[in-house]
Amino acid sequence: MRIADAIEVINSLLAELAKSGMTYPGRYKPVRVHAIRNGAFVEQLGSVSKNSTSWTFFSELHDVGYQTADAWLVAHRDDLGVRPSFDVEAELVDKVLKVPVPSKPAT
């Protein structure tokens, strides 16, 4: 949760500075997190795949990975360098740590 908090603090601070018209010459920049994933493929693997060293299995992982990345780029290329495509608070804090995420005011 510390990383999610740090991302939120940095992004909030930089957004407030930008709203007030101030420039920040420091080393911090907005953190834009992205995640490329294929849940449907991972779900079909099962626990046996964790021990598999089969070349066929690795080739399939490679091919599916490329297909997933290509599809992600089609959907999110315009997000790169502009906005995150992954909500750290909702995806990690709420789902993984089971901590409710407070609703954010619209910006």
Backbone as XML, in Angstrom:
<?xml version="1.0"?>
<chain id="A" units="angstrom">
  <residue number="1" name="MET">
    <atom name="N" x="0.826" y="-1.191" z="0.000"/>
    <atom name="CA" x="0.000" y="0.000" z="0.000"/>
    <atom name="C" x="0.867" y="1.250" z="0.000"/>
  </residue>
  <residue number="2" name="ARG">
    <atom name="N" x="2.073" y="1.180" z="0.455"/>
    <atom name="CA" x="2.947" y="2.347" z="0.492"/>
    <atom name="C" x="3.211" y="2.891" z="-0.898"/>
  </residue>
  <residue number="3" name="ILE">
    <atom name="N" x="3.417" y="2.002" z="-1.868"/>
    <atom name="CA" x="3.685" y="2.456" z="-3.234"/>
    <atom name="C" x="2.463" y="3.168" z="-3.798"/>
  </residue>
  <residue number="4" name="ALA">
    <atom name="N" x="1.288" y="2.594" z="-3.596"/>
    <atom name="CA" x="0.059" y="3.223" z="-4.086"/>
    <atom name="C" x="-0.123" y="4.589" z="-3.443"/>
  </residue>
  <residue number="5" name="ASP">
    <atom name="N" x="0.163" y="4.691" z="-2.157"/>
    <atom name="CA" x="0.061" y="5.977" z="-1.462"/>
    <atom name="C" x="1.049" y="6.986" z="-2.030"/>
  </residue>
  <residue number="6" name="ALA">
    <atom name="N" x="2.272" y="6.548" z="-2.283"/>
    <atom name="CA" x="3.294" y="7.443" z="-2.829"/>
    <atom name="C" x="2.887" y="7.937" z="-4.218"/>
  </residue>
  <residue number="7" name="ILE">
    <atom name="N" x="2.377" y="7.044" z="-5.047"/>
    <atom name="CA" x="1.922" y="7.442" z="-6.381"/>
    <atom name="C" x="0.814" y="8.473" z="-6.265"/>
  </residue>
  <residue number="8" name="GLU">
    <atom name="N" x="-0.126" y="8.220" z="-5.391"/>
    <atom name="CA" x="-1.254" y="9.138" z="-5.211"/>
    <atom name="C" x="-0.784" y="10.504" z="-4.713"/>
  </residue>
  <residue number="9" name="VAL">
    <atom name="N" x="0.133" y="10.528" z="-3.763"/>
    <atom name="CA" x="0.641" y="11.796" z="-3.221"/>
    <atom name="C" x="1.357" y="12.591" z="-4.301"/>
  </residue>
  <residue number="10" name="ILE">
    <atom name="N" x="2.238" y="11.945" z="-5.036"/>
    <atom name="CA" x="2.996" y="12.639" z="-6.083"/>
    <atom name="C" x="2.049" y="13.171" z="-7.155"/>
  </residue>
  <residue number="11" name="ASN">
    <atom name="N" x="1.151" y="12.331" z="-7.621"/>
    <atom name="CA" x="0.224" y="12.769" z="-8.669"/>
    <atom name="C" x="-0.679" y="13.898" z="-8.191"/>
  </residue>
  <residue number="12" name="SER">
    <atom name="N" x="-1.161" y="13.819" z="-6.954"/>
    <atom name="CA" x="-2.030" y="14.874" z="-6.415"/>
    <atom name="C" x="-1.273" y="16.192" z="-6.278"/>
  </residue>
  <residue number="13" name="LEU">
    <atom name="N" x="-0.065" y="16.114" z="-5.769"/>
    <atom name="CA" x="0.743" y="17.321" z="-5.599"/>
    <atom name="C" x="1.037" y="17.974" z="-6.944"/>
  </residue>
  <residue number="14" name="LEU">
    <atom name="N" x="1.451" y="17.191" z="-7.905"/>
    <atom name="CA" x="1.759" y="17.741" z="-9.224"/>
    <atom name="C" x="0.511" y="18.297" z="-9.907"/>
  </residue>
  <residue number="15" name="ALA">
    <atom name="N" x="-0.632" y="17.656" z="-9.715"/>
    <atom name="CA" x="-1.884" y="18.154" z="-10.293"/>
    <atom name="C" x="-2.259" y="19.495" z="-9.669"/>
  </residue>
  <residue number="16" name="GLU">
    <atom name="N" x="-2.100" y="19.620" z="-8.366"/>
    <atom name="CA" x="-2.396" y="20.885" z="-7.679"/>
    <atom name="C" x="-1.468" y="22.003" z="-8.151"/>
  </residue>
  <residue number="17" name="LEU">
    <atom name="N" x="-0.190" y="21.695" z="-8.318"/>
    <atom name="CA" x="0.753" y="22.696" z="-8.823"/>
    <atom name="C" x="0.361" y="23.140" z="-10.228"/>
  </residue>
  <residue number="18" name="ALA">
    <atom name="N" x="-0.023" y="22.198" z="-11.070"/>
    <atom name="CA" x="-0.419" y="22.521" z="-12.439"/>
    <atom name="C" x="-1.680" y="23.383" z="-12.451"/>
  </residue>
  <residue number="19" name="LYS">
    <atom name="N" x="-2.658" y="23.062" z="-11.580"/>
    <atom name="CA" x="-3.891" y="23.845" z="-11.511"/>
    <atom name="C" x="-3.622" y="25.288" z="-11.106"/>
  </residue>
  <residue number="20" name="SER">
    <atom name="N" x="-2.647" y="25.470" z="-10.216"/>
    <atom name="CA" x="-2.344" y="26.820" z="-9.736"/>
    <atom name="C" x="-1.424" y="27.578" z="-10.693"/>
  </residue>
  <residue number="21" name="GLY">
    <atom name="N" x="-1.023" y="26.918" z="-11.777"/>
    <atom name="CA" x="-0.182" y="27.581" z="-12.765"/>
    <atom name="C" x="1.297" y="27.562" z="-12.439"/>
  </residue>
  <residue number="22" name="MET">
    <atom name="N" x="1.660" y="26.888" z="-11.374"/>
    <atom name="CA" x="3.068" y="26.818" z="-10.987"/>
    <atom name="C" x="3.762" y="25.699" z="-11.750"/>
  </residue>
  <residue number="23" name="THR">
    <atom name="N" x="4.992" y="25.944" z="-12.111"/>
    <atom name="CA" x="5.778" y="24.884" z="-12.744"/>
    <atom name="C" x="6.670" y="24.260" z="-11.686"/>
  </residue>
  <residue number="24" name="TYR">
    <atom name="N" x="6.909" y="23.000" z="-11.838"/>
    <atom name="CA" x="7.752" y="22.279" z="-10.893"/>
    <atom name="C" x="8.985" y="21.783" z="-11.641"/>
  </residue>
  <residue number="25" name="PRO">
    <atom name="N" x="10.153" y="22.377" z="-11.336"/>
    <atom name="CA" x="11.365" y="21.996" z="-12.063"/>
    <atom name="C" x="12.074" y="20.781" z="-11.461"/>
  </residue>
  <residue number="26" name="GLY">
    <atom name="N" x="11.480" y="20.169" z="-10.465"/>
    <atom name="CA" x="12.136" y="19.065" z="-9.759"/>
    <atom name="C" x="12.150" y="17.763" z="-10.540"/>
  </residue>
  <residue number="27" name="ARG">
    <atom name="N" x="12.586" y="16.728" z="-9.858"/>
    <atom name="CA" x="12.773" y="15.444" z="-10.525"/>
    <atom name="C" x="11.515" y="14.579" z="-10.578"/>
  </residue>
  <residue number="28" name="TYR">
    <atom name="N" x="10.475" y="14.933" z="-9.844"/>
    <atom name="CA" x="9.268" y="14.110" z="-9.841"/>
    <atom name="C" x="8.387" y="14.439" z="-11.033"/>
  </residue>
  <residue number="29" name="LYS">
    <atom name="N" x="7.849" y="13.418" z="-11.610"/>
    <atom name="CA" x="6.926" y="13.556" z="-12.730"/>
    <atom name="C" x="5.699" y="12.705" z="-12.410"/>
  </residue>
  <residue number="30" name="PRO">
    <atom name="N" x="4.558" y="13.004" z="-13.038"/>
    <atom name="CA" x="3.377" y="12.179" z="-12.771"/>
    <atom name="C" x="3.662" y="10.698" z="-13.049"/>
  </residue>
  <residue number="31" name="VAL">
    <atom name="N" x="3.143" y="9.856" z="-12.184"/>
    <atom name="CA" x="3.323" y="8.419" z="-12.343"/>
    <atom name="C" x="2.115" y="7.876" z="-13.089"/>
  </residue>
  <residue number="32" name="ARG">
    <atom name="N" x="2.379" y="7.321" z="-14.254"/>
    <atom name="CA" x="1.307" y="6.752" z="-15.077"/>
    <atom name="C" x="1.537" y="5.254" z="-15.178"/>
  </residue>
  <residue number="33" name="VAL">
    <atom name="N" x="0.675" y="4.497" z="-14.545"/>
    <atom name="CA" x="0.846" y="3.053" z="-14.464"/>
    <atom name="C" x="-0.016" y="2.370" z="-15.535"/>
  </residue>
  <residue number="34" name="HIS">
    <atom name="N" x="0.571" y="1.389" z="-16.185"/>
    <atom name="CA" x="-0.137" y="0.611" z="-17.192"/>
    <atom name="C" x="0.030" y="-0.870" z="-16.865"/>
  </residue>
  <residue number="35" name="ALA">
    <atom name="N" x="-0.929" y="-1.669" z="-17.257"/>
    <atom name="CA" x="-0.839" y="-3.116" z="-17.055"/>
    <atom name="C" x="-1.345" y="-3.815" z="-18.312"/>
  </residue>
  <residue number="36" name="ILE">
    <atom name="N" x="-0.523" y="-4.721" z="-18.799"/>
    <atom name="CA" x="-0.917" y="-5.535" z="-19.946"/>
    <atom name="C" x="-1.182" y="-6.930" z="-19.399"/>
  </residue>
  <residue number="37" name="ARG">
    <atom name="N" x="-2.410" y="-7.387" z="-19.534"/>
    <atom name="CA" x="-2.733" y="-8.697" z="-18.968"/>
    <atom name="C" x="-3.796" y="-9.398" z="-19.792"/>
  </residue>
  <residue number="38" name="ASN">
    <atom name="N" x="-3.806" y="-10.689" z="-19.643"/>
    <atom name="CA" x="-4.760" y="-11.523" z="-20.363"/>
    <atom name="C" x="-5.329" y="-12.524" z="-19.355"/>
  </residue>
  <residue number="39" name="GLY">
    <atom name="N" x="-6.304" y="-12.059" z="-18.593"/>
    <atom name="CA" x="-6.891" y="-12.878" z="-17.546"/>
    <atom name="C" x="-7.521" y="-14.170" z="-18.041"/>
  </residue>
  <residue number="40" name="ALA">
    <atom name="N" x="-8.146" y="-14.125" z="-19.204"/>
    <atom name="CA" x="-8.795" y="-15.326" z="-19.746"/>
    <atom name="C" x="-7.769" y="-16.425" z="-20.010"/>
  </residue>
  <residue number="41" name="PHE">
    <atom name="N" x="-6.619" y="-16.043" z="-20.558"/>
    <atom name="CA" x="-5.576" y="-17.029" z="-20.832"/>
    <atom name="C" x="-4.989" y="-17.573" z="-19.529"/>
  </residue>
  <residue number="42" name="VAL">
    <atom name="N" x="-4.724" y="-16.703" z="-18.590"/>
    <atom name="CA" x="-4.132" y="-17.124" z="-17.311"/>
    <atom name="C" x="-5.073" y="-18.059" z="-16.562"/>
  </residue>
  <residue number="43" name="GLU">
    <atom name="N" x="-6.366" y="-17.772" z="-16.599"/>
    <atom name="CA" x="-7.333" y="-18.620" z="-15.895"/>
    <atom name="C" x="-7.353" y="-20.043" z="-16.441"/>
  </residue>
  <residue number="44" name="GLN">
    <atom name="N" x="-7.153" y="-20.210" z="-17.732"/>
    <atom name="CA" x="-7.197" y="-21.555" z="-18.310"/>
    <atom name="C" x="-5.930" y="-22.349" z="-18.041"/>
  </residue>
  <residue number="45" name="LEU">
    <atom name="N" x="-4.869" y="-21.715" z="-17.584"/>
    <atom name="CA" x="-3.611" y="-22.424" z="-17.367"/>
    <atom name="C" x="-3.662" y="-23.409" z="-16.208"/>
  </residue>
  <residue number="46" name="GLY">
    <atom name="N" x="-4.205" y="-22.984" z="-15.098"/>
    <atom name="CA" x="-4.244" y="-23.859" z="-13.932"/>
    <atom name="C" x="-2.888" y="-23.922" z="-13.233"/>
  </residue>
  <residue number="47" name="SER">
    <atom name="N" x="-2.836" y="-24.597" z="-12.115"/>
    <atom name="CA" x="-1.626" y="-24.644" z="-11.292"/>
    <atom name="C" x="-0.527" y="-25.530" z="-11.875"/>
  </residue>
  <residue number="48" name="VAL">
    <atom name="N" x="-0.879" y="-26.462" z="-12.730"/>
    <atom name="CA" x="0.109" y="-27.361" z="-13.318"/>
    <atom name="C" x="1.129" y="-26.571" z="-14.155"/>
  </residue>
  <residue number="49" name="SER">
    <atom name="N" x="0.688" y="-25.476" z="-14.759"/>
    <atom name="CA" x="1.569" y="-24.699" z="-15.633"/>
    <atom name="C" x="2.743" y="-24.077" z="-14.867"/>
  </residue>
  <residue number="50" name="LYS">
    <atom name="N" x="2.626" y="-23.922" z="-13.573"/>
    <atom name="CA" x="3.701" y="-23.316" z="-12.777"/>
    <atom name="C" x="4.957" y="-24.172" z="-12.774"/>
  </residue>
  <residue number="51" name="ASN">
    <atom name="N" x="4.824" y="-25.448" z="-12.995"/>
    <atom name="CA" x="5.977" y="-26.347" z="-12.998"/>
    <atom name="C" x="6.385" y="-26.787" z="-14.399"/>
  </residue>
  <residue number="52" name="SER">
    <atom name="N" x="5.694" y="-26.292" z="-15.408"/>
    <atom name="CA" x="5.957" y="-26.732" z="-16.768"/>
    <atom name="C" x="7.218" y="-26.083" z="-17.332"/>
  </residue>
  <residue number="53" name="THR">
    <atom name="N" x="8.072" y="-26.885" z="-17.921"/>
    <atom name="CA" x="9.269" y="-26.385" z="-18.603"/>
    <atom name="C" x="9.240" y="-26.788" z="-20.075"/>
  </residue>
  <residue number="54" name="SER">
    <atom name="N" x="8.075" y="-27.093" z="-20.557"/>
    <atom name="CA" x="7.893" y="-27.546" z="-21.936"/>
    <atom name="C" x="8.145" y="-26.394" z="-22.912"/>
  </residue>
  <residue number="55" name="TRP">
    <atom name="N" x="8.899" y="-26.686" z="-23.974"/>
    <atom name="CA" x="9.149" y="-25.679" z="-25.000"/>
    <atom name="C" x="7.837" y="-25.239" z="-25.656"/>
  </residue>
  <residue number="56" name="THR">
    <atom name="N" x="6.923" y="-26.169" z="-25.836"/>
    <atom name="CA" x="5.622" y="-25.854" z="-26.419"/>
    <atom name="C" x="4.877" y="-24.851" z="-25.547"/>
  </residue>
  <residue number="57" name="PHE">
    <atom name="N" x="4.936" y="-25.070" z="-24.229"/>
    <atom name="CA" x="4.275" y="-24.162" z="-23.295"/>
    <atom name="C" x="4.898" y="-22.771" z="-23.361"/>
  </residue>
  <residue number="58" name="PHE">
    <atom name="N" x="6.225" y="-22.684" z="-23.353"/>
    <atom name="CA" x="6.896" y="-21.383" z="-23.422"/>
    <atom name="C" x="6.619" y="-20.682" z="-24.748"/>
  </residue>
  <residue number="59" name="SER">
    <atom name="N" x="6.534" y="-21.435" z="-25.818"/>
    <atom name="CA" x="6.209" y="-20.853" z="-27.129"/>
    <atom name="C" x="4.795" y="-20.278" z="-27.122"/>
  </residue>
  <residue number="60" name="GLU">
    <atom name="N" x="3.882" y="-21.003" z="-26.490"/>
    <atom name="CA" x="2.512" y="-20.507" z="-26.392"/>
    <atom name="C" x="2.457" y="-19.236" z="-25.551"/>
  </residue>
  <residue number="61" name="LEU">
    <atom name="N" x="3.183" y="-19.218" z="-24.422"/>
    <atom name="CA" x="3.235" y="-18.011" z="-23.594"/>
    <atom name="C" x="3.755" y="-16.824" z="-24.410"/>
  </residue>
  <residue number="62" name="HIS">
    <atom name="N" x="4.812" y="-17.062" z="-25.166"/>
    <atom name="CA" x="5.395" y="-16.023" z="-26.000"/>
    <atom name="C" x="4.384" y="-15.493" z="-27.017"/>
  </residue>
  <residue number="63" name="ASP">
    <atom name="N" x="3.731" y="-16.394" z="-27.727"/>
    <atom name="CA" x="2.777" y="-15.990" z="-28.760"/>
    <atom name="C" x="1.585" y="-15.236" z="-28.175"/>
  </residue>
  <residue number="64" name="VAL">
    <atom name="N" x="1.047" y="-15.758" z="-27.089"/>
    <atom name="CA" x="-0.093" y="-15.092" z="-26.451"/>
    <atom name="C" x="0.339" y="-13.742" z="-25.889"/>
  </residue>
  <residue number="65" name="GLY">
    <atom name="N" x="1.550" y="-13.670" z="-25.361"/>
    <atom name="CA" x="2.064" y="-12.402" z="-24.853"/>
    <atom name="C" x="2.153" y="-11.343" z="-25.939"/>
  </residue>
  <residue number="66" name="TYR">
    <atom name="N" x="2.659" y="-11.717" z="-27.093"/>
    <atom name="CA" x="2.734" y="-10.781" z="-28.216"/>
    <atom name="C" x="1.350" y="-10.344" z="-28.670"/>
  </residue>
  <residue number="67" name="GLN">
    <atom name="N" x="0.414" y="-11.290" z="-28.766"/>
    <atom name="CA" x="-0.944" y="-10.961" z="-29.185"/>
    <atom name="C" x="-1.613" y="-10.022" z="-28.178"/>
  </residue>
  <residue number="68" name="THR">
    <atom name="N" x="-1.398" y="-10.301" z="-26.898"/>
    <atom name="CA" x="-1.986" y="-9.477" z="-25.841"/>
    <atom name="C" x="-1.398" y="-8.068" z="-25.874"/>
  </residue>
  <residue number="69" name="ALA">
    <atom name="N" x="-0.088" y="-7.971" z="-26.043"/>
    <atom name="CA" x="0.565" y="-6.665" z="-26.097"/>
    <atom name="C" x="0.100" y="-5.872" z="-27.320"/>
  </residue>
  <residue number="70" name="ASP">
    <atom name="N" x="-0.024" y="-6.529" z="-28.453"/>
    <atom name="CA" x="-0.504" y="-5.847" z="-29.660"/>
    <atom name="C" x="-1.920" y="-5.306" z="-29.461"/>
  </residue>
  <residue number="71" name="ALA">
    <atom name="N" x="-2.783" y="-6.119" z="-28.874"/>
    <atom name="CA" x="-4.162" y="-5.683" z="-28.621"/>
    <atom name="C" x="-4.185" y="-4.522" z="-27.621"/>
  </residue>
  <residue number="72" name="TRP">
    <atom name="N" x="-3.316" y="-4.584" z="-26.613"/>
    <atom name="CA" x="-3.252" y="-3.520" z="-25.617"/>
    <atom name="C" x="-2.793" y="-2.217" z="-26.274"/>
  </residue>
  <residue number="73" name="LEU">
    <atom name="N" x="-1.797" y="-2.294" z="-27.134"/>
    <atom name="CA" x="-1.314" y="-1.091" z="-27.809"/>
    <atom name="C" x="-2.381" y="-0.459" z="-28.692"/>
  </residue>
  <residue number="74" name="VAL">
    <atom name="N" x="-3.163" y="-1.272" z="-29.362"/>
    <atom name="CA" x="-4.250" y="-0.737" z="-30.178"/>
    <atom name="C" x="-5.218" y="0.048" z="-29.288"/>
  </residue>
  <residue number="75" name="ALA">
    <atom name="N" x="-5.520" y="-0.495" z="-28.127"/>
    <atom name="CA" x="-6.493" y="0.130" z="-27.226"/>
    <atom name="C" x="-5.927" y="1.307" z="-26.431"/>
  </residue>
  <residue number="76" name="HIS">
    <atom name="N" x="-4.621" y="1.296" z="-26.128"/>
    <atom name="CA" x="-4.071" y="2.275" z="-25.180"/>
    <atom name="C" x="-2.883" y="3.085" z="-25.677"/>
  </residue>
  <residue number="77" name="ARG">
    <atom name="N" x="-2.543" y="2.994" z="-26.931"/>
    <atom name="CA" x="-1.366" y="3.732" z="-27.422"/>
    <atom name="C" x="-1.463" y="5.222" z="-27.094"/>
  </residue>
  <residue number="78" name="ASP">
    <atom name="N" x="-2.647" y="5.795" z="-27.228"/>
    <atom name="CA" x="-2.816" y="7.224" z="-26.959"/>
    <atom name="C" x="-2.695" y="7.574" z="-25.476"/>
  </residue>
  <residue number="79" name="ASP">
    <atom name="N" x="-2.771" y="6.585" z="-24.604"/>
    <atom name="CA" x="-2.625" y="6.827" z="-23.168"/>
    <atom name="C" x="-1.159" y="7.005" z="-22.756"/>
  </residue>
  <residue number="80" name="LEU">
    <atom name="N" x="-0.247" y="6.420" z="-23.505"/>
    <atom name="CA" x="1.163" y="6.425" z="-23.127"/>
    <atom name="C" x="1.691" y="7.847" z="-23.025"/>
  </residue>
  <residue number="81" name="GLY">
    <atom name="N" x="2.266" y="8.159" z="-21.872"/>
    <atom name="CA" x="2.815" y="9.478" z="-21.621"/>
    <atom name="C" x="1.781" y="10.541" z="-21.313"/>
  </residue>
  <residue number="82" name="VAL">
    <atom name="N" x="0.490" y="10.158" z="-21.303"/>
    <atom name="CA" x="-0.582" y="11.127" z="-21.096"/>
    <atom name="C" x="-1.389" y="10.821" z="-19.844"/>
  </residue>
  <residue number="83" name="ARG">
    <atom name="N" x="-1.830" y="9.574" z="-19.727"/>
    <atom name="CA" x="-2.685" y="9.178" z="-18.594"/>
    <atom name="C" x="-2.480" y="7.684" z="-18.328"/>
  </residue>
  <residue number="84" name="PRO">
    <atom name="N" x="-2.735" y="7.258" z="-17.104"/>
    <atom name="CA" x="-2.581" y="5.830" z="-16.794"/>
    <atom name="C" x="-3.733" y="5.026" z="-17.378"/>
  </residue>
  <residue number="85" name="SER">
    <atom name="N" x="-3.473" y="3.777" z="-17.663"/>
    <atom name="CA" x="-4.539" y="2.878" z="-18.096"/>
    <atom name="C" x="-4.845" y="1.857" z="-16.998"/>
  </residue>
  <residue number="86" name="PHE">
    <atom name="N" x="-4.204" y="2.019" z="-15.861"/>
    <atom name="CA" x="-4.350" y="1.099" z="-14.733"/>
    <atom name="C" x="-4.580" y="1.930" z="-13.481"/>
  </residue>
  <residue number="87" name="ASP">
    <atom name="N" x="-5.670" y="1.694" z="-12.783"/>
    <atom name="CA" x="-5.987" y="2.415" z="-11.561"/>
    <atom name="C" x="-5.403" y="1.649" z="-10.374"/>
  </residue>
  <residue number="88" name="VAL">
    <atom name="N" x="-4.272" y="2.133" z="-9.865"/>
    <atom name="CA" x="-3.560" y="1.453" z="-8.782"/>
    <atom name="C" x="-4.451" y="1.301" z="-7.560"/>
  </residue>
  <residue number="89" name="GLU">
    <atom name="N" x="-5.150" y="2.345" z="-7.204"/>
    <atom name="CA" x="-6.003" y="2.293" z="-6.017"/>
    <atom name="C" x="-7.081" y="1.221" z="-6.150"/>
  </residue>
  <residue number="90" name="ALA">
    <atom name="N" x="-7.817" y="1.259" z="-7.238"/>
    <atom name="CA" x="-8.940" y="0.327" z="-7.407"/>
    <atom name="C" x="-8.481" y="-1.102" z="-7.649"/>
  </residue>
  <residue number="91" name="GLU">
    <atom name="N" x="-7.420" y="-1.267" z="-8.440"/>
    <atom name="CA" x="-6.976" y="-2.608" z="-8.821"/>
    <atom name="C" x="-6.124" y="-3.291" z="-7.754"/>
  </residue>
  <residue number="92" name="LEU">
    <atom name="N" x="-5.309" y="-2.551" z="-7.044"/>
    <atom name="CA" x="-4.420" y="-3.175" z="-6.051"/>
    <atom name="C" x="-4.912" y="-3.010" z="-4.627"/>
  </residue>
  <residue number="93" name="VAL">
    <atom name="N" x="-5.160" y="-1.784" z="-4.248"/>
    <atom name="CA" x="-5.518" y="-1.536" z="-2.851"/>
    <atom name="C" x="-6.852" y="-2.190" z="-2.518"/>
  </residue>
  <residue number="94" name="ASP">
    <atom name="N" x="-7.866" y="-1.953" z="-3.345"/>
    <atom name="CA" x="-9.192" y="-2.477" z="-3.053"/>
    <atom name="C" x="-9.282" y="-3.984" z="-3.269"/>
  </residue>
  <residue number="95" name="LYS">
    <atom name="N" x="-8.781" y="-4.474" z="-4.397"/>
    <atom name="CA" x="-8.940" y="-5.888" z="-4.727"/>
    <atom name="C" x="-7.954" y="-6.794" z="-4.003"/>
  </residue>
  <residue number="96" name="VAL">
    <atom name="N" x="-6.704" y="-6.399" z="-3.922"/>
    <atom name="CA" x="-5.686" y="-7.264" z="-3.343"/>
    <atom name="C" x="-5.632" y="-7.121" z="-1.827"/>
  </residue>
  <residue number="97" name="LEU">
    <atom name="N" x="-5.613" y="-5.883" z="-1.351"/>
    <atom name="CA" x="-5.486" y="-5.666" z="0.086"/>
    <atom name="C" x="-6.833" y="-5.608" z="0.794"/>
  </residue>
  <residue number="98" name="LYS">
    <atom name="N" x="-7.899" y="-5.643" z="0.020"/>
    <atom name="CA" x="-9.263" y="-5.622" z="0.558"/>
    <atom name="C" x="-9.528" y="-4.378" z="1.405"/>
  </residue>
  <residue number="99" name="VAL">
    <atom name="N" x="-8.962" y="-3.250" z="0.976"/>
    <atom name="CA" x="-9.187" y="-1.982" z="1.636"/>
    <atom name="C" x="-10.105" y="-1.166" z="0.727"/>
  </residue>
  <residue number="100" name="PRO">
    <atom name="N" x="-11.243" y="-0.710" z="1.230"/>
    <atom name="CA" x="-12.145" y="0.061" z="0.364"/>
    <atom name="C" x="-11.485" y="1.353" z="-0.094"/>
  </residue>
  <residue number="101" name="VAL">
    <atom name="N" x="-11.660" y="1.672" z="-1.361"/>
    <atom name="CA" x="-11.103" y="2.893" z="-1.918"/>
    <atom name="C" x="-12.168" y="3.982" z="-1.836"/>
  </residue>
  <residue number="102" name="PRO">
    <atom name="N" x="-11.827" y="5.106" z="-1.172"/>
    <atom name="CA" x="-12.814" y="6.185" z="-1.114"/>
    <atom name="C" x="-13.035" y="6.774" z="-2.506"/>
  </residue>
  <residue number="103" name="SER">
    <atom name="N" x="-14.264" y="7.201" z="-2.765"/>
    <atom name="CA" x="-14.524" y="7.774" z="-4.087"/>
    <atom name="C" x="-13.790" y="9.109" z="-4.194"/>
  </residue>
  <residue number="104" name="LYS">
    <atom name="N" x="-13.262" y="9.363" z="-5.393"/>
    <atom name="CA" x="-12.492" y="10.580" z="-5.645"/>
    <atom name="C" x="-13.413" y="11.608" z="-6.270"/>
  </residue>
  <residue number="105" name="PRO">
    <atom name="N" x="-13.213" y="12.885" z="-5.902"/>
    <atom name="CA" x="-14.004" y="13.918" z="-6.557"/>
    <atom name="C" x="-13.609" y="14.049" z="-8.012"/>
  </residue>
  <residue number="106" name="ALA">
    <atom name="N" x="-14.555" y="14.401" z="-8.858"/>
    <atom name="CA" x="-14.269" y="14.567" z="-10.283"/>
    <atom name="C" x="-13.314" y="15.745" z="-10.470"/>
  </residue>
  <residue number="107" name="THR">
    <atom name="N" x="-12.354" y="15.556" z="-11.385"/>
    <atom name="CA" x="-11.404" y="16.652" z="-11.644"/>
    <atom name="C" x="-11.611" y="17.225" z="-13.017"/>
  </residue>
</chain>
